[in-house]
Amino acid sequence: MSVVQSNHPAVAADEASHAGSRQKWLRFAVSAASVAGVALLLGALYGRLMAFGVRRDEMMFVPPAQYLPDWQLYRDVFFNHVPNAAWFFNGMHLVFSDQGLLGSARTGVFLLWVLLILAIVWTTLRLSRSWLLAIFSAVAMVAADPLLGQAGMAATNNLMPLPFAVLGIGLFLSETMERQPRFSLIFVAGMCLSLAAGCKVSAVVFIPPVALAAFLLPRHVSLRGRLTGVVLPLAAGGLIGALPVLWYLLADPQLFFAHVLSFHTGPHIAYWTTNAAAEPGLAMGLAGKLQLAFGAWLAGGPLILATALVYLFWVALRARYKGEAQGSDCQGQTVVVLAVIAFAAALSFVPTPGFPQYYIQPLVCLPILGALFYRQIGARDRQQVMPVLCASMLVMLVITLPRLMPGLASLAHPDGFTSARMLRGGQELQQALATHNAPEGPVATFMPVYPMEAGLGTYPEFASGQFAYRIAPYTDAELAAFYRMVGADGLAELFAKEPPAAILVGYEPDLEAPMVAYARANNYLEVPVSELSNRYGDGRLFVRTKGGQD
């Protein structure tokens, strides 16, 4: 009997060792599976992004990758947005020039996706101290339906401000929960928020609630301490982050506002009022905007995220009622996030017409709000929340994977990427000009990325695609003086000064009709092409020959 008893400690130690090993292997398996899952999602996201069809808006944002800094934004070429996006894509082309203009721009968008996911994970992890909630929040971003459309897949400025906004808000919230906010991190928060607004003007909605909160948080710090430790660094960082915008604004305020503000409040609305029927998914009135907002905020992944948030709020409220609430120091921060969401949601309805991508900004704040709710939940309630988060994450993946998995398949055929097709189109265009011995000259087209991919010239008036051309009839002379633009009535004069070496059409029949008429009237030769087709139509190429314009 004594022998058996003497073995008990050894047996117990052996069992504890085996249990510890199993737990280690289990943690390793979970970690490995998580890493593999993240890699799989990122691969699918990259494949979807690179195979996503070209969009008209990309004709505004991608060409600056080539024409900067030779041409000045606003003065030499029409550009109706704040400048950070143009310079970002220019930088991406310098780094990834071997991928072509569109390829480098789309790669830049993918890097923004990675930054957004990392920002969401870091912010929610620091606020909630829960890896599960951080992973759930990352999956919620990937599963957000609006971000899997043009807003997050095309090389535009729609996704661009979101990572900086999340980082700015996350740094501000986390630092104002500390006993002594760090000057450097508050400075970075202000800089990130300004950078976001410099990418897309509507991202300014993230700034006012944070700026106001800087005077009120942290509550345990005196007003003087908040002014010197929060307000001052936030304002200084904001000023540094705003320098690119201030450069253009101070250089020529009238020119800047004519492009960034007057365009959107004048000829842009007038054009779409007349041509609303030509664009599906367009919302001119409140009813249509509400439908777009409903589709962005309460469908698919965002609906599941919103449901999980309601559950977390209820659990946090119950914990407070029972006296078990944790993290009572985050009430002010919760109000800040709620104010940002409300402000961003309200401002989404201001632009006319409304497009689906205008409603994405409130979505990135929802995981931050969830982290603040989770922070207040006690340890016992957190055990109950875990299955809900896991189930919600699983449902989001089930809903989203059918849209993402084709992206994995496209990785096996990179020659089918949209950027690769654009490159081939540019090469075919270049070869057609050489084959028919076309005289030197720019290519006239509303798809300027095609000639630019081959290093061919284009008109500054068309370097932003169709956007300046189509508003010409709706722009008064005073405003038009600030734009490098030409309308249908001015084509003959423009081409008389410098005849186009080729005219590429086939994507906007109504807008392109005057170009086709010019090509036929001046004996341009229509050359059959196969690589110049995209989602908007089959390309038609008219080449100027030696006999043309005689």
Backbone hydrogen bonds, N-H to C=O, Kabsch-Sander energy under -0.5 kcal/mol:
donor,donor_aa,acceptor,acceptor_aa,energy
5,Q,1,M,-2.2
6,S,2,S,-2.1
7,N,3,V,-1.0
7,N,4,V,-0.6
8,H,4,V,-0.7
8,H,5,Q,-0.9
11,V,7,N,-2.7
12,A,8,H,-3.0
13,A,9,P,-2.6
14,D,10,A,-2.4
15,E,11,V,-2.7
16,A,12,A,-2.6
17,S,13,A,-2.3
18,H,14,D,-2.5
19,A,15,E,-2.8
20,G,16,A,-2.6
21,S,17,S,-2.3
22,R,18,H,-2.7
23,Q,19,A,-2.4
24,K,20,G,-2.3
25,W,21,S,-2.9
26,L,22,R,-2.7
27,R,23,Q,-2.7
28,F,24,K,-2.6
29,A,25,W,-2.8
30,V,26,L,-2.7
31,S,27,R,-2.6
32,A,28,F,-3.0
33,A,29,A,-2.7
34,S,30,V,-2.3
35,V,31,S,-2.6
36,A,32,A,-2.7
37,G,33,A,-2.6
38,V,34,S,-2.6
39,A,35,V,-2.6
40,L,36,A,-2.4
41,L,37,G,-2.5
42,L,38,V,-2.7
43,G,39,A,-2.5
44,A,40,L,-2.5
45,L,41,L,-2.6
46,Y,42,L,-2.6
47,G,43,G,-2.5
48,R,44,A,-2.5
49,L,45,L,-2.4
50,M,46,Y,-2.5
51,A,47,G,-1.7
52,F,48,R,-0.9
52,F,49,L,-0.5
58,E,55,R,-1.1
59,M,56,R,-2.1
60,M,57,D,-1.6
61,F,57,D,-1.3
62,V,58,E,-2.6
65,A,62,V,-2.2
66,Q,63,P,-2.5
67,Y,63,P,-2.0
68,L,64,P,-1.7
71,W,67,Y,-2.8
74,Y,77,V,-1.3
75,R,73,L,-2.2
76,D,72,Q,-2.2
77,V,72,Q,-1.0
78,F,460,P,-0.5
78,F,484,R,-0.5
84,N,198,G,-1.6
85,A,82,V,-0.6
85,A,198,G,-0.5
87,W,83,P,-1.8
88,F,84,N,-2.2
89,F,85,A,-2.2
90,N,86,A,-1.6
91,G,87,W,-2.2
92,M,88,F,-2.3
93,H,89,F,-1.8
94,L,90,N,-1.6
95,V,91,G,-1.6
96,F,92,M,-3.0
99,Q,96,F,-2.0
100,G,97,S,-1.6
103,G,99,Q,-0.6
104,S,100,G,-2.3
105,A,101,L,-1.9
106,R,102,L,-2.8
107,T,103,G,-2.1
108,G,104,S,-1.9
109,V,105,A,-1.8
110,F,106,R,-2.1
111,L,107,T,-2.2
112,L,108,G,-1.8
113,W,109,V,-2.0
114,V,110,F,-2.3
115,L,111,L,-2.5
116,L,112,L,-2.6
117,I,113,W,-2.7
118,L,114,V,-2.6
119,A,115,L,-2.6
120,I,116,L,-2.5
121,V,117,I,-2.7
122,W,118,L,-2.9
123,T,119,A,-2.5
124,T,120,I,-2.5
125,L,121,V,-2.3
126,R,122,W,-2.5
127,L,123,T,-2.1
128,S,124,T,-2.5
129,R,125,L,-2.5
134,A,130,S,-1.8
135,I,131,W,-2.6
136,F,132,L,-2.6
137,S,133,L,-2.4
138,A,134,A,-1.9
139,V,135,I,-2.5
140,A,136,F,-2.2
141,M,137,S,-1.6
142,V,138,A,-2.0
143,A,139,V,-2.2
144,A,141,M,-1.1
145,D,143,A,-0.8
147,L,144,A,-1.1
148,L,144,A,-0.7
148,L,145,D,-1.4
149,G,146,P,-1.1
151,A,146,P,-0.6
152,G,146,P,-0.5
152,G,149,G,-1.0
153,M,149,G,-1.7
154,A,150,Q,-1.7
156,T,154,A,-2.0
162,L,159,L,-1.3
164,F,160,M,-0.6
165,A,161,P,-2.3
166,V,162,L,-2.5
167,L,163,P,-2.3
168,G,164,F,-2.6
169,I,165,A,-2.7
170,G,166,V,-2.9
171,L,167,L,-2.7
172,F,168,G,-2.0
173,L,169,I,-2.8
174,S,170,G,-2.5
175,E,171,L,-2.3
176,T,172,F,-2.0
177,M,174,S,-0.7
178,E,175,E,-1.1
186,I,182,R,-2.1
187,F,183,F,-2.2
188,V,184,S,-2.0
189,A,185,L,-2.1
190,G,186,I,-2.2
191,M,187,F,-2.2
192,C,188,V,-2.7
193,L,189,A,-2.1
194,S,190,G,-1.9
195,L,191,M,-2.5
196,A,192,C,-2.2
197,A,193,L,-1.8
198,G,194,S,-1.8
199,C,195,L,-0.8
199,C,196,A,-1.0
200,K,196,A,-1.6
203,A,200,K,-2.1
204,V,201,V,-1.6
205,V,202,S,-1.6
206,F,203,A,-1.6
207,I,204,V,-1.7
210,V,206,F,-0.7
211,A,207,I,-3.0
212,L,208,P,-2.6
213,A,209,P,-2.1
214,A,210,V,-1.6
215,F,212,L,-1.4
216,L,213,A,-1.6
217,L,213,A,-2.3
221,V,218,P,-1.2
226,R,222,S,-2.4
227,L,223,L,-2.4
228,T,224,R,-2.2
229,G,225,G,-2.6
230,V,226,R,-2.1
231,V,226,R,-2.8
232,L,227,L,-2.1
234,L,230,V,-2.1
235,A,231,V,-2.6
236,A,232,L,-2.6
237,G,233,P,-2.6
238,G,234,L,-2.2
239,L,235,A,-2.3
240,I,236,A,-2.1
241,G,237,G,-2.6
242,A,238,G,-1.3
243,L,240,I,-1.3
246,L,242,A,-2.8
247,W,243,L,-2.4
248,Y,244,P,-1.3
249,L,245,V,-2.7
250,L,246,L,-2.9
251,A,247,W,-1.4
252,D,248,Y,-1.7
256,F,252,D,-2.4
257,F,253,P,-2.6
258,A,254,Q,-2.0
259,H,255,L,-1.4
260,V,256,F,-2.7
261,L,257,F,-1.9
262,S,257,F,-2.9
263,F,258,A,-1.0
265,T,261,L,-1.5
266,G,262,S,-1.1
266,G,263,F,-0.5
268,H,263,F,-2.2
270,A,266,G,-2.1
271,Y,267,P,-2.7
272,W,268,H,-1.9
273,T,269,I,-2.2
274,T,270,A,-1.3
275,N,271,Y,-1.8
276,A,272,W,-0.7
278,A,275,N,-1.7
279,E,276,A,-1.5
282,L,279,E,-1.0
283,A,354,G,-1.9
284,M,282,L,-0.5
289,K,285,G,-2.0
290,L,286,L,-2.5
291,Q,287,A,-1.7
292,L,288,G,-2.0
293,A,289,K,-2.7
294,F,290,L,-2.5
295,G,291,Q,-2.2
296,A,292,L,-1.7
297,W,293,A,-2.7
298,L,294,F,-2.4
301,G,143,A,-0.9
304,I,300,G,-1.6
305,L,301,G,-2.5
306,A,302,P,-2.6
307,T,303,L,-2.2
308,A,304,I,-2.4
309,L,305,L,-2.2
310,V,306,A,-2.2
311,Y,307,T,-2.0
312,L,308,A,-2.6
313,F,309,L,-2.7
314,W,310,V,-2.2
315,V,311,Y,-2.4
316,A,312,L,-2.6
317,L,313,F,-2.6
318,R,314,W,-2.5
319,A,315,V,-2.5
320,R,316,A,-2.0
321,Y,317,L,-2.1
322,K,318,R,-2.1
323,G,320,R,-0.8
324,E,319,A,-2.9
325,A,319,A,-0.9
326,Q,376,Q,-2.4
330,C,327,G,-1.4
331,Q,328,S,-0.8
334,T,330,C,-2.2
335,V,331,Q,-1.9
336,V,332,G,-1.8
337,V,333,Q,-2.1
338,L,334,T,-2.4
339,A,335,V,-2.4
340,V,336,V,-2.3
341,I,337,V,-2.6
342,A,338,L,-2.5
343,F,339,A,-2.7
344,A,340,V,-2.9
345,A,341,I,-2.7
346,A,342,A,-2.4
347,L,343,F,-2.3
348,S,344,A,-1.1
349,F,346,A,-1.3
350,V,347,L,-1.3
354,G,283,A,-3.8
358,Y,355,F,-2.0
359,Y,356,P,-1.6
360,I,357,Q,-0.9
363,L,360,I,-1.0
364,V,360,I,-0.7
364,V,361,Q,-0.7
365,C,362,P,-1.2
366,L,362,P,-0.6
366,L,363,L,-1.1
369,L,365,C,-2.1
370,G,366,L,-2.4
371,A,367,P,-2.1
372,L,368,I,-1.7
373,F,369,L,-2.1
374,Y,370,G,-2.7
375,R,371,A,-1.9
376,Q,372,L,-0.7
376,Q,373,F,-1.1
377,I,374,Y,-1.7
382,R,378,G,-1.9
383,Q,379,A,-1.2
384,Q,380,R,-0.9
385,V,381,D,-1.7
386,M,382,R,-1.7
388,V,384,Q,-0.6
389,L,385,V,-2.3
390,C,386,M,-2.5
391,A,387,P,-2.6
392,S,388,V,-2.5
393,M,389,L,-2.5
394,L,390,C,-2.2
395,V,391,A,-2.3
396,M,392,S,-2.3
397,L,393,M,-2.1
398,V,394,L,-2.4
399,I,395,V,-2.3
400,T,396,M,-2.1
401,L,397,L,-3.0
403,R,400,T,-1.7
404,L,400,T,-1.4
405,M,401,L,-3.4
407,G,404,L,-1.8
408,L,404,L,-0.7
408,L,405,M,-1.1
409,A,405,M,-1.5
410,S,406,P,-1.9
411,L,407,G,-0.8
411,L,408,L,-0.7
412,A,408,L,-0.5
412,A,409,A,-1.2
413,H,410,S,-1.4
416,G,413,H,-2.3
417,F,414,P,-1.5
418,T,50,M,-2.3
419,S,50,M,-0.7
421,R,417,F,-2.1
422,M,418,T,-2.2
423,L,419,S,-2.1
424,R,420,A,-2.3
425,G,421,R,-2.3
426,G,422,M,-2.3
427,Q,423,L,-2.3
428,E,424,R,-2.5
429,L,425,G,-2.3
430,Q,426,G,-2.4
431,Q,427,Q,-2.5
432,A,428,E,-2.4
433,L,429,L,-1.9
434,A,430,Q,-2.0
435,T,431,Q,-2.9
436,H,432,A,-1.9
437,N,434,A,-1.2
438,A,433,L,-2.6
443,V,457,G,-2.5
444,A,442,P,-0.5
444,A,502,A,-2.4
445,T,443,V,-0.7
446,F,504,L,-0.5
450,Y,447,M,-1.6
452,M,448,P,-2.1
453,E,449,V,-2.5
454,A,450,Y,-0.8
454,A,451,P,-0.7
455,G,452,M,-1.6
456,L,451,P,-2.8
459,Y,443,V,-0.7
462,F,459,Y,-1.6
463,A,459,Y,-0.6
463,A,460,P,-0.9
465,G,462,F,-1.9
467,F,464,S,-1.0
470,R,466,Q,-2.7
471,I,467,F,-0.6
472,A,469,Y,-1.0
474,Y,471,I,-1.6
475,T,472,A,-1.3
476,D,474,Y,-0.5
480,A,476,D,-2.7
481,A,477,A,-1.3
482,F,479,L,-2.0
483,Y,480,A,-1.5
485,M,483,Y,-1.3
490,G,487,G,-1.2
491,L,487,G,-0.5
491,L,488,A,-0.9
494,L,490,G,-2.3
495,F,491,L,-3.0
496,A,492,A,-1.7
497,K,493,E,-1.5
498,E,494,L,-1.5
501,A,442,P,-2.4
502,A,442,P,-0.9
503,I,542,F,-2.8
504,L,444,A,-2.3
505,V,503,I,-0.6
505,V,540,R,-2.7
512,E,508,E,-2.8
513,A,509,P,-0.9
513,A,510,D,-0.6
515,M,512,E,-0.7
516,V,512,E,-2.2
517,A,513,A,-2.5
518,Y,514,P,-2.1
519,A,515,M,-2.5
520,R,516,V,-2.3
521,A,517,A,-2.4
522,N,518,Y,-1.5
523,N,520,R,-1.3
524,Y,519,A,-2.8
525,L,543,V,-3.0
526,E,524,Y,-0.5
527,V,525,L,-0.6
527,V,541,L,-3.0
534,N,537,G,-2.3
537,G,534,N,-1.7
539,G,537,G,-0.5
540,R,505,V,-3.0
541,L,527,V,-0.8
542,F,503,I,-2.6
542,F,540,R,-0.5
543,V,525,L,-3.4
543,V,541,L,-0.5
544,R,501,A,-2.6
548,G,545,T,-1.4
549,Q,522,N,-0.8
550,D,547,G,-1.2
